[in-house]
């Protein structure tokens, strides 16, 4: 369906969006919980770290998946 030159670009953009959204979701949850429990900035920092870890975990997953697909061809 997609051109072979376009597929790596789409994979790279998925990885980028995954990292950004994971970090943003962690940050938003942390800020919300800090306001709810009045624990500023501890929960924001904790959930930001969770978001960063999740983003990089997703990046590793996508890179592994794409390299497995390339090796099986």
For each residue, the residues with C-beta under 8 A, 3 or more apart:
1:
2: 6 7 10
3: 6 7
4: 7
5: 8 9
6: 2 3 9 10
7: 2 3 4 10 11
8: 5 11 12 66
9: 5 6 12 13
10: 2 6 7 13 14
11: 7 8 14 15 62 66
12: 8 9 15 16
13: 9 10 16 17
14: 10 11 17 18 62
15: 11 12 18 19 58 59 62 63
16: 12 13 19 20
17: 13 14 20 21
18: 14 15 21 22 55 58 59 62
19: 15 16 22 23 55 56 58 59
20: 16 17 23 24 55
21: 17 18 24 25 55
22: 18 19 25 26 51 52 54 55 58
23: 19 20 26 27 48 51 52 55
24: 20 21 27 28 51
25: 21 22 28 29 51
26: 22 23 29 30 47 48 49 50 51 52 54
27: 23 24 30 31 44 47 48 51
28: 24 25 31 32
29: 25 26 32 33 47
30: 26 27 33 34 43 44 45 46 47 48
31: 27 28 34 35 44
32: 28 29 35 36
33: 29 30 36 37 39 43 44 47
34: 30 31 37 38 39 40 41 42 43 44
35: 31 32 38 40
36: 32 33
37: 33 34 43
38: 34 35
39: 33 34 42 43
40: 34 35 44
41: 34 44 45
42: 34 39 45 46
43: 30 33 34 37 39 46 47
44: 27 30 31 33 34 40 41 47 48
45: 30 41 42 48 49
46: 30 42 43 49 50
47: 26 27 29 30 33 43 44 50 51
48: 23 26 27 30 44 45 51 52
49: 26 45 46 52 53
50: 26 46 47 53 54
51: 22 23 24 25 26 27 47 48 54 55
52: 22 23 26 48 49 55 56
53: 49 50 56 57
54: 22 26 50 51 57 58
55: 18 19 20 21 22 23 51 52 58 59
56: 19 52 53 59 60
57: 53 54 60 61
58: 15 18 19 22 54 55 61 62
59: 15 18 19 55 56 62 63
60: 56 57 63 64
61: 57 58 64 65
62: 11 14 15 18 58 59 65 66
63: 15 59 60 66 67
64: 60 61 67 68
65: 61 62 68 69
66: 8 11 62 63 69 70
67: 63 64 70 71
68: 64 65 71 72
69: 65 66 72 73
70: 66 67 73
71: 67 68
72: 68 69
73: 69 70
